[in-house]
Amino acid sequence: MIRKLLEKQGLKMSDQEFNEVMQETQNDIRENHLRFGVRTSRKYLLKVAIIYYGISKSI
């Protein structure tokens, strides 16, 4: 589901890239939301994933 939403945003990535982006997204959400008991919206999840995708492409 998340991958399809990212593809709708125009982000095409390999399975490895997707796994790396989702791992970093999960780490971010775990540290910045779950730790403080804040719920995470789908919009925020996509925003964070897009940011990490951009970072992974610039490295």
Helices and strands as residue ranges (DSSP letters): H 2-8, H 15-32, G 34-36, H 42-58
